[in-house]
Amino acid sequence: MNKIDRMKQLIAEIDKHNYNYYTLDKPTISDSEYDRLYDELIDLENETGTVLPYSPSKRVGGQVLEGFAKRRHEINLYSLNKVRNFEDLAEWCEDMQELTGGTSFALEYKFDGLQIVVEYNDGIFVSATTRGDGSVGEDVSAQVKTIRSLPLSIKFKGRLIVQGEGMMTNKSFAKYNKNADEKLKNPRNAAAGAIRNLDPRETAKRNLDYFCYSILLCDGKTFSTQEQMHEFLVENGFKTGDYFKICENVQQIISEITSLDMIKAKLDVQIDGMVIKINDVAHREDIGFTSKYPKWAIAYKFASQEATTLLKEVVWQVGRSGRVTPIAILDPVELAGAQISRATLNNIEDIRRKGIYENSRVFIRRSNEVIPQVMGLAEKTDHSREIQIPSSCPSCGQKLVQKGPLLYCINHFGCKEQIVDRIVHFASRDGFDIAGLSDKTVEAMYENLGIKKIGDLFTIIKDDLLKLDKFKDKKADNLIQAIKNSKNIDFSKFLYSLGIQEVGAKTAKDLAKTFKNLSALKSATKEDILQVEDVGEVIADNIVSFFQDENNLKEIDGLLSCGVNINELSMPTKNIFNGATFVITGTLSAPRAEVERLIEDHGGKVSSSVSKKTDYLLVGENAGSKLEKAQKLGIKIIEEQDLKNYLNT
């Protein structure tokens, strides 16, 4: 196929997806897949020097829905050019510096919502219009007026036209889906569907937000910088997101983007990149526009987080608690820098809510290092089939018990997968920390050495290990020594290793600090356990039930009889921090876990993020963005020597 024919093929495919996405609100591919098609077309147009008259590169947006009145934009809307990597971003920044003789840049979120232009006159809301094709949009005034975060009156009394995104926050999305009969697929589609609903009462139910980022027209007022525009928007009551940054060079921009890329999954709003603009308006006027986008602004898009692929089958996996979880087996696809072939499905209800099938195309999403999730159905195929819910355990064949949307195998001490998973958890880093004891080794021990209980690990001898595949003298010696070394263990790690449902490493630490020893916790009532910070009804019930189970008590007794020694906690000699919250950033001279334990042993708490509730920020070398946030909030900042001084007073 020659390049022109390939361009025609790409245009036909892009037009189909534009119609599905913008007109029908029913996308069948992910944004990243669409971007790949569009980028290939642009590259071919650049290579051939040919732009076909009906190419999507010649227009800005999609078609207008016929169900709404059309409204012509007074000021045409432009797209943003984008860069694919830091090298291209650096090249663009260098070009801007050269064209301006030196400039600063404004950095903002690239919101993943529905673009809306809002007009005010004499301080009163007049209208709201979707972007449409950039020249003509849809009048959605009645729908947008239901957005509570959008001011219907503002301080500024001249004529004002602003640009922003209609969005559904993650919190609103989760709250809506909790009680909805028909669950929403994702916040982006939920917002678009709400704005394009002809009944404003339905729009109001989704509790949308409007995040504003641009001023298109402001009668009688001029702005010299993007920073001034941002301040004006905030002063007039517009939400702008919790981020705005001025950077002097590309190194600062890249540093900010890298930091934000790591935390974007924790934000309450969906962002798919960052927008970089020349801050100085006079420089913008000198640089100007192309027919499609401003030359003085660019978007950096984060690595792909969403894609579509074929869900081949669903397998059911048994965990250490007996819970049987569905796992989607996928056609491998590249996503957020990793090859994805498996994704999680939470439970039976999750499968039904998402309306997915085996042999169907589905949306999958991966945020940072989080396990990929199936988000919903993209399209069925001729070979799609219903997902079968098992009635018996896929590991041991025991009849399953259903509790709400969850399935359980209650053969707790006779189901291979449960036993293997329980031993692997027991030996993990936050538990007994037995180096070299992988899940494959545990499975081999189960099958060949008859290891059926966690205490059986401490009865293994070298000759046993030499019977296993790939075990030679040195490897066997190392594992025997690791098992022996693990016998001396802190109380919190011992608690974590037991695998009590919902008791993670932090909760185990909190329990250990409160009860100090195993005997006290075993005899604690539910009411006693509820006094522990962040422990609720479910966790308290799980702990009480665990220590009432004779099989669990026998396993614990077996460990103690094998020589396991629990280092129980005593009250600190100085409770000097008395509930104060610490956050640690940067590289310390001592291992971070050791410093955290020191703080906790003296009555303090360690958190991972800076907030108004933070009392101290402990900084080491190369402190990150937490330092800047702490300075803004007026939080006390200390160094390691300061901490030592506190402890020695």
N, C-alpha and C positions, 0 to 999 in steps of 0.2 A: 504494500500500500504506500503510495507517495504521500508527501507531507500535506499537500492541499486536501487530499481525500481524508486523511486522518483529522485535519482541522474540521472538515464538514461533519465527520462522525462525532467528534468531541462536542461541537456546537449543538447537534441534535440531542446528545445525552445531557448536556448541561441545561438546555431548555426544558427538557422533561423534568429534571430535578428542581429547576427554578419554579415550575408550575406546581409540583407537589409540595414544595416548601412554602412559597410565598402566597400562592392562591388557595390551595386546598388545606394548608397547615398540616400536611401528612407526609413528612419527609421519609424517604426510603433508604437514604444513605446518611452517614455522619458528615459533620462539617469538614473533618480532615480529609475524607475521601472526595468530597466536593472540591476542596482546595487543590487536591492533586490533579483533578481533571482540569480545573481552571488554570493552574500554573503551567500544565503541559501545553494548553492552548496558547497562552501568552508567549511561552518559549518558542513555539512553532511560528507564531506571528512575527516575532523578532528575527528568527532565523530566515524566514522567507521574505520578509519585508511586505507581506500581504495581510491585509485585514479585510475579511469578507464583510459585505455591507450589513449582514444580519448577525454578526458576531456579538456575543454577550459582553465583550470587552468595550463595545461602543455605547453601552448604557449603564446606568448606575444600579437600578433595582429591578423589582418584579412587577407583575400586573396588579391593577387595582381590583379589589373585590366589587362585584356589581351590586352587592347588597347594601353598600354604603354610598352616601353622596360623595361625589368627587370634589376635591378642593385643590386649587392650584397654589403651589408654594410661592410666596412673594419673593423669596430668595432661594435659588436652586441649591439643592443639597448635594454634597460631594461624597464620594467614597474616600477611604484612606488607603494609600499604597501600603504595602506591608513588606517586611523583610523576614527571611527564613532562618537567619543565624546571626551571631554576634559580628561576624566578619562584614556582612552586608550592612548591619547597623552602624558599625564603625566607619564604613565608607560613606554612608549617608551623613553622619555627623561631621565628618571631615569636610565634605562638600558644603554643608551649611556654614561651618566655621569660615571656610574660604570665601564664600559668597558674602558673608556679613562682616568679615574682618574680626570675628570673635563674638560669640553669643552664648547665652545660657538657654537651658531647655526645661520645659515643664513636663513632668511625668505624671500620668494619671492612669487609673484602671481602664481597661478596654472591657466594658460591660457586655455581657452576653444576654441581651434582652431584645425588646422591640422598640425601634427608634421612633420617637414621637416629638413633633414640634408643637410647642404651646405658645399661644399669644395672649398678651395682657394689654389692656388699655385703661389709662387712668387708675392703675392699681388693681383692676378687676379682671379675672379670668374671662377670656373671650372665646377661645376655641382651642381644639387639639386636633392634630392631623398626623396620620402615619406618614412615613417616608415615601411609600409607593415607589414610583420610578425616579424619584429625585426632583421631578417637576410637578407631578400631580400625585396627591395622596388621598387617603380616605378620611372623612370627617368622623372622628371618634370622640367628639366633645362630651357627649352624654356618658360614655364609658369612662373616660379619663377623669371626669368630675367625681367619680366614686373613689378615686385613689386618695386616701386620707392624708398621705404624706405630701401631696401636691397642694401648695397654698392656693386658695381661691381668691385671696386678696394679698397684695404685697405693698411694701413701703413706697417703692418707686412709682411715681404717678404719670410718667411718660409712657409712650408706646414701647412695648418690649416683646421680642420674639426669642424664645430660648429653645435649645435642642437637648434631648436627653433620652433615657431608656426607661420604658415601662418594664418592670421586673417583678418577679415573685421571689422573695428571699427563701433560703433553705428552711428557715424556721416556719414561715407561713406555709410552705409547700408540705412539710411534714405534718403540721397541724391540720391542714385541709384533708390530707390523705388518711389521717387517723380515723375520721368519721365518715368519709365519703363512700357512697355505694360504688361509684365508678372512679377508680383511682387515676390520678394524673401521672403521666410518664416521666416528666422532668420539669424543672422550674421554667426553662426557656419556652417550651411548647405551651406550658400552662399559662404563662403571661400572654403570649401571642393569641391563644385561644380565648382568653378572657377579654382582651381588648377588641377582638373581632366578633364578639358575641353581640347580637343585635339587641339583647335584653340587658340593660345596664344593671338590673338587679342580680343577674348571674355574675356579672363582672365584679360586683361588690363583694360577693361571697369569697373571692379568692384573695382578698386583702393584699392588693398589689402595692408596689412602691414606684416612685418616679425618681430617678437619679439624673441630675442635670449637670452638663459639662460644657455647654457652649452658648454664647450669646450671638445670635444672628443679626439682630437689630435692636438698638437702644436709642430712641429719639432724645436728642439734647444732651447726651452723655458720651464721652469718649474714654477709651481704655488704652493705656500705653503697653500693658503686659497681660499675659494670660493669668498671672497671679492676681492682678487687680480684678479681672473678670471673675475668678474663682471666689475672691473675697466678697464681691458684689452679690453673687448668687447666694452665698451663705448668709449675708446680711438680710437678704430678702426672703429667707425662709425655705430655700430649696435644699433638698438632700443632695449631697455630692459624693457620697461614699466617705470612708474614713481615711482617705489617702490623697495627698497632693504633695509633690516634691519638686523643688528646683535643683537641677544638676548643672554643674559647670562644664563637664566634659563627659566623653563616652565611657571612661572608666567608672565614674560615679553611676552612670545610667546602668551599666552592666551589673555592677554590684547590687544595685537596688532590685533589678529584675531577677537576679539569681536568688536573692533573699525571698522575694515575693513568690517566686515559683515554688519554693519549698513549703510555703504556708497557705497557698491559695485554697487548698481543700478545706482549711479550717475557717475560711471566711463565710459570712452569712449570705453573700451575694456571689453569683456565678460570674467569673471573669475568664476570658480566654486569651488574654494577653495584656500588653501595656501600650498606651498611646504616648508618643513623644512629640512635643510641639516646640517650635522656637518660641521663647517666652516674649520677646520684643515684637510688638505689633508693627512697628515701622519696618523692621527687617522683613516681616511677612509680606507687607505690601510691595517691597522691592523684589521679592522672590517670585510671588504670584502663584498661579494655578496651571495645571494642564486641563484638558477638556474633562477629565474624570476626577482628579483629586488635587488637593493643595500640595505644592512642592515642599512647603515648610512644616509638614507634619507626616508622621509615619507610624504604623502599628507594628509592634513586635508580638508575634503570636507564640504562645507557649507550645511545647511539644504536644502532639495529638493525644487527647485523653479519651476520645470516643470514636468508635468504629462500628461497622456492621460486618457480621460474618455468619457462617452457617453453624447452627446448633445441631450437631450430629446426633447426640443422645444425652440422656441424663442418667448418671450413676448415683447410687446411694451409699454414703460413707458413714461409718459408725465411729463416733468419738468416745473419749474415755468416760464420759458421763452416761453413755448409752444412747445419746441423742443421734438420730439417723438423719443426715443432712443431704439434700440433693446437690449434686455438682454437675454443671454443664460442661460437656466435652465439645470443644469447638474446632472448626477449621482454623489452624494457626494464623494469627494476624499480628502485625507489628503495631504496638500501642504504647505510647509514652516511653519509648526506648527499650521495650522488652517484647519478646515473642510470647504471645498469649495463646494458650491452647485449652485452658480450663478457667471457669469462672463460677462464682458462688451464686446459689439460689437459697434463700433463707429457709423456706418451709413450704408446706402444701399451699397455704394461702397466697404466698408470694408468687408461686407458679400460676395460680388461677387469676390473681390480680393482673399479672403482666400479659396474660393471654398468649403464652408462647407454646410452641410445639417442637417435638423432635423433627429434624429435617426442615427447619424454618430459618429464615434470616432474622437475626436479632441485633439490637443495639447492645454494645458492651462499653463499659466505662472503667477507667483506671485513674485514680488520683494519687500522685506521688508513689509511695511504695505500698499503698493499700491494695488488698486483694481485688482483682477485677470483679465487677458485678454485671450481671445481665440486667439491662434497664427496661427492655420491653421488645415487643414484636415489631420488626421492620416490614416483613411480608412473608406470607406462606408460600410454599412451593407445591407442585403436584404430588410430591411424596411426603408432605407433612403428616404427622400422626400425633395423637394425643399422648401426653406423658403419663405413663402408668405409675400409680402410687403403690408401693410394695405393702404386702400384708405380713410378711415374715422377714426376719433379719437377714440381710445379704451376707453376713459373716457366719452366724451360727445356726440360722434357720428358726430361731425362736419366734413365736408370734409377737408382732409389734403391738405396743400400746399407744393410742393416740391421746394426747393432752392438748386440746385446742387445735392449733395448726401444726403442732409438733409431733413427731414420731419417736418412740423410745424402744430400745431393746432392754428388757429388765434382767437379762441373764448377765448380771454385772460381773460375776467372778468365773463365768464359763464361756464368755464370748471373746474369741481371739483378738479381734480388732480393738475392743475396749481395753483388754489387758495390755497389749503392745503399746497402745497410745498412752495408757496410764503410766507405764514404766518409762517411756520416753519423756513424758512430762516430769516425772519424779527426778530424772537424771539431768534435766535441762539446767541452763546456766543460773536461773533464778531459784532453782531448787538445790539438789545435791551436787550439781555442777561436775558430773562425771565425764571428763574429756574422753572422746573416742567411742562413746556409746550411742551410735546412730540408730535410727529407726530400723534400718536393714539388719544391723547386728542384733537388736532386741528381737526382731522377728525370727532370726536364725536361732537365737537362744531358746525362744518359745518352742520352735519346731524340733530342735535337735537335743536340747539340754533339759527340757521340761520346766523352764522358768515360767511359772504361772502367777507368782506374787512378787511384789516389789522387794520383799525381804529375801527372796531367793537369790537376788543379786549378790548378797554378802556371803553366800555359801559357795560361789563359783571358785574353782581352782584353775591353775594354769593348764593342766592337762585337759580340762573341759574345753577351754577356748581353742586349744590346738586341734580339736576335732572339727572346728568351724572352717568354712571356706575362707581363704585369704588370711588366715591367722598364722603367723610364724612366731618364733620366740620373742622377738623384741616387741611386736605389737601386743602379744598376750601379756608380757611383763608390764607394759605401760598401762594397760587397762586394769590389771589386777591392782597395781599401785594406785591408780586413780580412784578405784572403788574403795580401797583402804583409806586413802586421804580424805575421802568425802564423809567419813563417819563422824567427824567433829564438825557440827553445823550449827549456825545461828538459829534461834527459835523462829524468826520470821521466814527464813528460807525453808525450814522444816514444814511450817504451815503451808507455804505455797506448794511444796512438793507433794502434799497429800491430794491435791487435785479437787478440793472442795469447790462445788459449782459456784461461779461468779467471784471466787476469791483469787484475785490477781496479786501481783507482787506488792503493790501499794497497800491494798487492804490487809494483806498478811502482815506488813510492817505495822500498820495501825493497830491490828489485833494484838501483836506481840508487845507493843508499847503499853497497851492498856492492861493486858492480863499477865504479862511478865513471864508466865510459865505455862506449860501444857496442862498441868493439873487444874489450874484456875480456869482455863478456857473450857476444858472438858465439862466442868461442873457449872459453867455459866448458864443462866437462863436467857431466854430470848430478850427479856427486858434489859438484862445486863449488857448484852451484845449490841442492842440498839443505841446504847450510850456512846458507842464508838463513832467518831466523825465519819460521815459519808456512808455509813452502813444502814441500809434500809430493811424493810420487812422481808424481802425475798432472800437477801444474803443471810440475815439472821436466822430465818427458817432453815436455810441450807446447812448452816453451821450446826445448829441444834440437831437436825436430822442426821447429819454425818456422824456426830459423836454418840448418837443413840443406836447406831447400826453395829451389831455385834461383830460382823465381818470386818468392818473398818477398825474396830478396837483391837481385834486379833492381829490385823496387819501392823498396827502401831506397836503392839506388844512384841511382835516378831522382830521389828526393827530394833527395838531397845535391847532385846535379848541377843541380837547379833553384834552388840557393842556400839550402836549409834549413840553419840553423846550430844545432847542438845544444850547449847550455850544460852541459858535463860537470862532474861534481862533483869537488872536490878534498877532501883530508882537512881537517877543521876545525882551525883553529889551536889551539883549546882544546876538548878532549873532556870538558868539565867535568861534563856530566850523566851520562855513562858508563852508558847503559842505563836510567836512571831513567824511571819512567812518570808522565806528567802527564795530568791531566784539566782541561779548561777549562770554566768556567761563567760566565754573565753577559755583559754587553756590554763589549768592550775598546776602547781608543782606536785601535788598529791593526786592520786586517782579520784575522780569525781565521786564515785560511790563511797569512798572513804570519808570525803568531806561531808557528803549528805548525811552519812551515819553520825558523824560528829555533831552536826547541827541538831539532828533528831534526838540524839542521846542527851542533849542539854535543853530539851523542851521545844525546839523549833520545828517548823515544817518547811519542806522544800517543794516549790511549784515549778512548772516548766515554762510558764508565761508571765510576763509583767502585766500587772493591772493595778487599779487603785488600792487593792487589798494587799499589795506587796509592801513589806516593811523594809527589807534590805535587798539590794542587788550586789552580789559578790562577784567581782570582776577579776578575770585573769588576763593573760596576754591575748591579743587579737580579739578583743570583745566585739560582739556583733551589734545588730540593730537594737537589741534589748537595752543597751546602754543609752542610746539616744532616747528611746521611749521612757526609760526611767528618769532621765534628766528632765524631760518635758513634764512628767507627773510629779516631780519634786521628791522622788524616792531616795532614801539614804543609800549612798553608794560606798561600799567598803572593799578593801583588798584583803588578801590572805593574811597579811600581818595584822590588820585590824581585827580579823576574826580570832587570831591567836591571842591578841591583847585582851579581847573580851573574855576568852576562856581562862586567862591567867589572872584576871582581876579577882 
